């Protein structure tokens, strides 16, 4: 993917910022190298996953079975020196299966809270749309506030806390539609597609002598907790001109007034777009964002936060079509 390094204004980074960004780019390249040992193609998804973790945001991977959604999430989690938990959602799953429950201790005669699998750093929720609304609601607080409240007691999550969820948009049997309030808590919804013919051949050549599942034990951890905190502090200093703030606000506001949309994006979406644009700029070696960063991320930030009107659905339009229409109509800052 071609990087855009042309400054919008007169921003330039000092030697200290330049050194930090250079180190960040080195870490990113190392992580890409580790992931590409197992995942062929899907370069955009890999970049978005890296933006997500560095932005401290949750990511929803959507695509048909067999295109390495779960494998990528597992490989990606191995590049972080952090605890990993995988939760397979099923129609009979209860909230206590995720957040935990109280267990009676016969020794002291008290109930003690037993933590569920959500108490980890990287949570892979496989087939998230297979659990009913009651179970999905258990994720609302922890995804937004990085904590859960049980029996009036608040339990905070350790840093980092990231949810990587997968879902199949085709299969309908035994699935439930995710609530809009939950979708809004995902930084991105990344829609994955089949590999190209060349990538398909490369996959076959890579695994032609393998009969077992890929061994992920040799993946090198690139990001420690301390490194993540340092990187996020560097990203915080990425500069944003006022005209780009206006550009982001215009995009989000346009979703609320578009004739083809029943539901527009919330202020959480504008903050997500700003935060992820700053991260993308840092990954691409800049300490300032440009319109290309916003345009590249707009679809991934917005496609799950807006709802088409019934008329638009009857016309066969997609949310991506509306987002593209908005981007074409709004004047780009120079």
C-alpha positions as CSV (number, residue, x, y, z in Angstrom):
1,X,0.0,0.0,0.0
2,X,1.5,3.3,-1.1
3,X,2.2,5.7,1.8
4,X,1.3,9.3,1.7
5,X,3.9,11.5,3.2
6,X,3.1,14.9,1.8
7,X,2.4,17.4,4.6
8,X,-0.9,19.2,4.6
9,X,0.6,22.3,6.3
10,X,3.9,23.3,7.7
11,X,4.2,20.5,10.3
12,X,7.5,18.8,10.7
13,X,8.7,16.5,13.6
14,X,11.6,17.3,15.8
15,X,14.5,14.9,16.2
16,X,13.0,13.3,19.3
17,X,9.6,12.7,17.6
18,X,11.4,11.4,14.5
19,X,13.4,8.9,16.5
20,X,10.2,7.6,18.2
21,X,8.4,7.3,14.9
22,X,11.3,5.5,13.4
23,X,11.2,3.0,16.3
24,X,7.5,2.6,15.8
25,X,7.8,1.9,12.1
26,X,10.5,-0.7,12.9
27,X,8.2,-2.4,15.5
28,X,5.3,-2.4,12.9
29,X,7.5,-3.9,10.2
30,X,8.6,-6.7,12.6
31,X,5.0,-7.4,13.5
32,X,4.0,-7.5,9.8
33,X,6.9,-10.0,9.2
34,X,5.7,-12.3,12.0
35,X,2.1,-12.2,10.8
36,X,3.0,-12.8,7.1
37,X,4.7,-16.0,8.1
38,X,1.2,-17.5,8.5
39,X,-1.2,-15.2,6.8
40,X,-0.9,-14.6,3.0
41,X,-2.5,-11.5,1.5
42,X,-5.0,-9.5,3.6
43,X,-2.5,-6.6,3.9
44,X,-5.2,-4.1,4.6
45,X,-6.6,-6.2,7.4
46,X,-3.2,-6.5,8.9
47,X,-2.6,-2.8,8.8
48,X,-6.1,-2.1,10.3
49,X,-5.4,-4.6,13.1
50,X,-2.2,-2.8,14.0
51,X,-4.0,0.5,13.9
52,X,-6.6,-0.9,16.2
53,X,-4.3,-2.2,18.9
54,X,-2.3,0.9,18.9
55,X,-5.5,3.0,19.1
56,X,-6.7,0.9,22.0
57,X,-9.8,-0.1,19.9
58,X,-11.8,-3.2,19.4
59,X,-12.1,-4.8,15.9
60,X,-14.9,-6.9,14.2
61,X,-13.6,-9.1,11.4
62,X,-16.4,-10.1,9.0
63,X,-16.2,-12.6,6.2
64,X,-17.1,-16.0,5.0
65,X,-15.6,-19.1,6.7
66,X,-12.1,-20.2,5.8
67,X,-10.4,-16.9,4.9
68,X,-8.1,-16.9,8.0
69,X,-10.1,-14.6,10.3
70,X,-9.5,-16.7,13.4
71,X,-6.0,-17.6,12.4
72,X,-5.0,-14.0,11.9
73,X,-6.5,-12.9,15.2
74,X,-4.5,-15.7,17.0
75,X,-1.3,-14.9,15.1
76,X,-1.8,-11.2,15.8
77,X,-2.3,-11.8,19.5
78,X,1.0,-13.7,19.7
79,X,2.9,-10.5,18.6
80,X,1.9,-9.0,21.9
81,X,3.4,-10.0,25.1
82,X,0.1,-10.2,26.8
83,X,-2.5,-12.7,28.0
84,X,-4.8,-14.2,25.4
85,X,-8.2,-15.8,25.7
86,X,-10.5,-17.3,23.1
87,X,-14.2,-17.5,23.6
88,X,-16.4,-19.5,21.2
89,X,-19.9,-18.0,21.3
90,X,-22.8,-20.3,21.1
91,X,-26.6,-19.9,21.3
92,X,-26.7,-21.4,24.8
93,X,-24.0,-19.2,26.3
94,X,-24.8,-17.1,29.4
95,X,-23.3,-13.8,30.6
96,X,-21.7,-15.6,33.5
97,X,-19.8,-17.8,31.0
98,X,-18.0,-14.6,29.9
99,X,-17.7,-12.2,32.9
100,X,-17.6,-14.8,35.7
101,X,-19.9,-15.7,38.6
102,X,-20.0,-15.9,42.4
103,X,-18.9,-19.2,43.9
104,X,-19.7,-20.3,47.5
105,X,-16.6,-20.9,49.6
106,X,-17.5,-23.5,52.2
107,X,-14.3,-22.9,54.1
108,X,-15.1,-19.3,55.1
109,X,-18.8,-19.3,54.3
110,X,-18.7,-16.5,51.8
111,X,-19.3,-16.1,48.1
112,X,-16.2,-15.2,46.0
113,X,-16.2,-13.8,42.5
114,X,-14.6,-16.2,40.0
115,X,-13.4,-14.3,37.0
116,X,-14.5,-15.4,33.5
117,X,-12.4,-15.6,30.4
118,X,-13.0,-11.9,29.6
119,X,-10.4,-11.1,32.2
120,X,-7.5,-11.2,29.8
121,X,-5.6,-8.7,27.6
122,X,-6.5,-9.9,24.1
123,X,-9.9,-11.5,23.7
124,X,-10.8,-13.5,20.6
125,X,-14.6,-13.9,20.4
126,X,-15.2,-16.4,17.6
127,X,-18.6,-16.1,15.8
128,X,-19.8,-13.3,18.0
129,X,-23.2,-13.2,16.4
130,X,-24.1,-16.7,17.7
131,X,-24.9,-15.6,21.2
132,X,-28.3,-14.1,22.2
133,X,-28.9,-10.5,23.2
134,X,-28.6,-11.2,27.0
135,X,-25.0,-12.5,26.5
136,X,-24.1,-9.7,24.0
137,X,-25.3,-7.1,26.6
138,X,-22.7,-8.5,29.0
139,X,-20.0,-7.0,26.7
140,X,-21.4,-3.5,26.7
141,X,-19.7,-2.2,29.8
142,X,-16.4,-4.1,29.4
143,X,-15.9,-2.9,25.8
144,X,-16.6,0.7,26.5
145,X,-15.3,1.2,30.1
146,X,-12.7,-1.6,30.4
147,X,-14.5,-2.9,33.5
148,X,-17.3,-5.1,34.7
149,X,-19.7,-4.6,37.6
150,X,-20.9,-7.7,39.4
151,X,-23.0,-7.6,42.6
152,X,-22.2,-3.9,42.9
153,X,-18.4,-4.4,42.8
154,X,-16.4,-3.0,39.9
155,X,-13.6,-5.1,38.5
156,X,-11.2,-3.2,36.2
157,X,-9.4,-4.8,33.2
158,X,-5.6,-4.6,32.9
159,X,-4.0,-2.7,30.1
160,X,-4.1,-3.5,27.2
161,X,-7.7,-4.8,26.7
162,X,-8.7,-5.5,23.2
163,X,-11.6,-7.5,21.7
164,X,-11.1,-9.2,18.3
165,X,-14.4,-10.6,17.2
166,X,-15.3,-12.6,14.1
167,X,-18.6,-13.2,12.4
168,X,-19.9,-14.8,9.2
169,X,-22.4,-12.4,7.4
170,X,-23.8,-15.1,5.1
171,X,-25.0,-17.8,7.5
172,X,-28.3,-17.0,9.3
173,X,-29.1,-20.3,11.0
174,X,-28.5,-20.0,14.8
175,X,-27.2,-16.4,14.6
176,X,-28.4,-13.1,16.1
177,X,-28.0,-9.6,14.8
178,X,-25.6,-7.6,17.0
179,X,-27.3,-4.6,18.7
180,X,-26.3,-1.2,17.3
181,X,-25.0,-0.1,20.7
182,X,-22.6,-3.0,20.6
183,X,-21.5,-2.4,17.0
184,X,-20.8,1.2,17.9
185,X,-18.2,0.0,20.4
186,X,-16.1,-1.5,17.7
187,X,-13.4,0.8,16.3
188,X,-13.5,-0.9,12.9
189,X,-15.6,-3.5,11.1
190,X,-13.2,-5.0,8.6
191,X,-14.9,-6.9,5.7
192,X,-12.7,-9.6,4.4
193,X,-12.8,-11.0,0.9
194,X,-11.5,-14.2,-0.8
195,X,-7.8,-14.2,-1.7
196,X,-6.7,-13.5,-5.3
197,X,-5.6,-16.4,-7.6
198,X,-2.0,-15.6,-7.0
199,X,-2.5,-15.6,-3.2
200,X,-4.5,-18.8,-3.4
201,X,-1.5,-20.5,-5.1
202,X,0.9,-19.1,-2.6
203,X,-1.3,-20.5,0.3
204,X,-1.2,-23.9,-1.3
205,X,2.6,-23.8,-1.8
206,X,3.2,-22.6,1.7
207,X,1.2,-25.4,3.3
208,X,1.6,-28.2,0.8
209,X,3.8,-30.3,3.1
210,X,1.7,-29.6,6.3
211,X,-1.0,-31.9,7.6
212,X,-1.3,-30.4,11.1
213,X,-2.6,-27.0,12.1
214,X,0.0,-24.2,12.0
215,X,2.4,-24.1,15.0
216,X,2.2,-20.6,16.4
217,X,4.6,-21.2,19.3
218,X,7.6,-19.7,17.3
219,X,5.9,-16.3,16.8
220,X,8.1,-13.5,18.2
221,X,6.4,-11.1,20.6
222,X,7.0,-7.5,19.4
223,X,4.9,-5.4,21.7
224,X,5.3,-5.5,25.4
225,X,2.9,-3.6,27.7
226,X,5.6,-0.9,28.3
227,X,6.2,-0.6,24.5
228,X,2.5,-0.2,23.8
229,X,2.2,2.6,26.4
230,X,5.2,4.4,24.9
231,X,3.8,4.0,21.4
232,X,0.4,5.4,22.4
233,X,2.1,8.3,24.1
234,X,3.9,9.0,20.8
235,X,0.6,8.8,18.8
236,X,-1.0,11.2,21.2
237,X,1.5,13.9,20.1
238,X,0.5,13.5,16.4
239,X,-0.7,16.9,15.2
240,X,-4.1,17.7,13.6
241,X,-4.8,20.9,11.9
242,X,-8.1,22.6,12.5
243,X,-9.2,22.2,8.9
244,X,-8.9,18.4,9.3
245,X,-10.9,18.5,12.5
246,X,-13.6,20.3,10.4
247,X,-13.2,17.7,7.7
248,X,-13.9,14.8,10.1
249,X,-16.8,16.7,11.7
250,X,-18.3,17.4,8.2
251,X,-18.1,13.7,7.3
252,X,-19.8,12.5,10.5
253,X,-22.4,15.2,10.4
254,X,-23.3,14.4,6.8
255,X,-24.3,10.8,7.8
256,X,-27.0,12.3,10.0
257,X,-28.5,14.3,7.2
258,X,-28.1,11.9,4.3
259,X,-31.5,11.0,2.7
260,X,-30.5,7.4,2.2
261,X,-29.7,6.8,5.9
262,X,-32.1,6.0,8.7
263,X,-29.4,6.3,11.4
264,X,-26.2,8.4,11.2
265,X,-22.9,8.1,13.1
266,X,-22.5,9.2,16.7
267,X,-19.8,11.5,18.2
268,X,-18.0,8.2,19.2
269,X,-17.5,7.7,15.5
270,X,-15.9,11.1,15.0
271,X,-13.5,10.4,17.9
272,X,-12.8,7.0,16.5
273,X,-12.0,8.4,13.1
274,X,-9.7,11.1,14.6
275,X,-7.9,8.6,16.9
276,X,-7.3,6.0,14.3
277,X,-6.2,8.6,11.7
278,X,-3.5,9.8,14.2
279,X,-2.4,6.2,14.6
280,X,-2.3,5.5,10.9
281,X,-0.2,8.7,10.3
282,X,2.3,7.5,12.9
283,X,2.5,4.1,11.4
284,X,3.2,5.6,8.0
285,X,6.0,7.8,9.5
286,X,4.3,11.1,10.0
287,X,3.6,13.2,13.1
288,X,0.6,14.9,11.4
289,X,-2.5,13.5,9.7
290,X,-3.5,14.2,6.1
291,X,-6.9,13.8,4.3
292,X,-5.8,10.5,2.8
293,X,-5.6,9.0,6.4
294,X,-9.2,10.0,7.0
295,X,-10.5,8.8,3.7
296,X,-8.7,5.4,4.0
297,X,-10.2,4.8,7.4
298,X,-13.7,6.3,7.0
299,X,-15.3,3.2,5.5
300,X,-14.0,0.9,8.3
301,X,-15.0,3.3,11.0
302,X,-18.5,4.0,9.7
303,X,-19.8,1.0,7.8
304,X,-21.2,-0.6,11.0
305,X,-22.4,2.6,12.6
306,X,-24.8,3.8,10.0
307,X,-28.2,2.2,9.0
308,X,-29.7,2.4,5.6
309,X,-33.2,3.7,5.1
310,X,-35.7,1.1,3.8
311,X,-35.8,2.8,0.4
312,X,-32.0,2.5,0.1
313,X,-32.1,-1.2,1.0
314,X,-34.7,-1.7,-1.7
315,X,-32.4,0.0,-4.2
316,X,-29.7,-2.5,-3.3
317,X,-27.4,0.2,-1.9
318,X,-24.7,-0.7,0.6
319,X,-23.4,1.4,3.5
320,X,-20.1,1.6,1.6
321,X,-21.8,3.3,-1.3
322,X,-23.2,6.0,1.0
323,X,-19.9,6.6,2.7
324,X,-18.2,7.0,-0.7
325,X,-20.9,9.4,-1.8
326,X,-20.3,11.5,1.3
327,X,-16.5,11.6,0.8
328,X,-17.0,12.7,-2.9
329,X,-19.3,15.5,-1.9
330,X,-17.3,17.0,0.9
331,X,-14.5,19.4,0.0
332,X,-11.1,18.0,0.9
333,X,-8.8,20.3,2.8
334,X,-5.7,21.6,0.9
